Amino acid sequence: FDVQEQLLTSALQKCYQDRPRGGCTDLSKLSIVPGKHCWILYVDIILLAMDGSALDVCSLGATAALVTTAIPSVKLIRGTDGEEELELGGEEGEESWCLDAATLPVIVSTWMVGVP
């Protein structure tokens, strides 16, 4: 499994990481205070079997996890002494948000059957 796990991990990282020319999702939305604080998302995938197309299934699982993760809204509060404090939760109805699924990759493997 070790080599296959490394190949799957590498392929998924290439698909989901932000790239200079239009990555899969707008990672600037994860910024709380630019240059200081941001949300970091990790997706751990455990495969129980390597039957079928593991990359397709891992991709669907990662996408499902990312779009259903509720990311709390955060407000920056500056104290009178100039100290910054982060407070979870926003205005009513804005307590959390999710990533946009429209920009996340969908990986599909194809195979031709019966072709010599």
N, C-alpha and C positions, 0 to 999 in steps of 0.2 A: 504493500500500500504506500510506502514512503515516496517513491518516485511519482506515482499517480497523484498522491495528495499534493505534492509540490507543483505538479503541472496544473492541477485544478486551481490551487491557490493563486498561482501566477496568472492564469487566464482570467479568473474573476477579478483580481486586482486591476488588470489592464482594462477590463470592461467598466468597472465601477469608479475608479479613481478619476478625479477632476483632471482634465487635460487642458493645456494652454489654448488649443483651438476648439473650444466647445466640448467640454467633458460631458459626462452622463447626467450630471445634476449641478445645480448652482450651489456650490459650497459656501458662497458668501452669506447665504441664509443662516448658516450655522454660527456665524460670527455674532458675539454678544457685544463686545467692545473691541473694535478693530485693532489688531496688534497686541491685545492683552488677553481677552477671554473668548473662548469659543466652545461649542459643543463638539465632542469627538464621538463618532459612532463606530462601533465594532459589530461585526456579524460573525458569530461562531457557527460553523456548520459541522454536524456530526453525521457521517454516512454509516448506515448500518449494513449496507451491501453495495457492491459496485456493479450491479446489474443494469443494463440499459445505458442510457446516456446520462452519466453523473453530472456533467457540466450543465445540461439543460435543467435538471432537477435542482441543482445548487443555485442556479441563476433565478429560478422561480421562487425558491425559498428565500433567497437574499432579498429579492424585490418585495415579496410579501412582508418580510420582516421590516424593511425600511419604510414602506408606505403605511404600515399600521403602528409604527412607533410614535407615540405622542411625545413631542418635544415641548417642554414647558416654556411659556413665554417668560422673559426675564426683563426686569426694569433696573436701570442703573440709578441709584440714589446717591447724591453727593451730600455729605454731612456739612455742618457749618465749619468744621475744622479742615475741610478739603478732602477728607477721606471718602473713598468710594465704597459703596456696598451694593451687592447684587441681591435683588428680591425676586423670588419666583412668583409667577402668576401675573397676568396682565389685567386689562379691563374685563368687565363682565362679558363672557362669551369668547374671550381671547386667552383662556388659561393655557391652551396648548395648540400646536399645529403639527402637520405631517409633511413629509417631503412630497413633491409632485411626482406622481408615477409616470407621467407622460414622457419624461426625459430619461427614465431608467431603461437599461437595455433588456431586450428579450432575446435569449439565445435559443436557437432551434437547430437541431442536427437533422440532416436528411440522409437517406440511404436508398440507393436504387436496388430493387430486388428483381432477380431474374435476368439481369443484363450480363452477357458474357464478358 
